[in-house]
Amino acid sequence: MKPLVAYARALAALRVAIGAALCAAPGIASPWTGEGAGSRGVRMLTRSLGARDAALGIGVLASRDGALRQWLVLSSVCDLADFAATFAGTRSRVRPLVLASSAGAAATGLAAAVAAG
């Protein structure tokens, strides 16, 4: 397995763990979601985001060959959407971390998709 693809799979495992954590305890995202983090609506959306991330991670981990490339691209598109939403959202103390991690994950996923062929 190519090193970049192996790294992307490790990130996918982390994505599953983060997604599961967001589903189980949506309040952990409160530094990112800001005011209203405890509301039912924000908790619902945080759980939905967690489920999306877990599903994307599982897709990357379970796929091979051409399907792997598609899952990596889909994951990167979602990471770019997270970046855009965070950039357009309210400023918070974790905003720089979320922007850096979503941009890094998107770049890694796209590079791994190219490496996967």
Secondary structure, 3 states (H helix, E strand, C coil): CCHHHHHHHHHHHHHHHHHHHHHHCHHHHHHHHCCCCCCHHHHHHHHHHHHHHHHHHHHHHHCCHHHHHHHHHHHHHHHHHHHHHHHHCCCCCCHHHHHHHHHHHHHHHHHHHHHHC
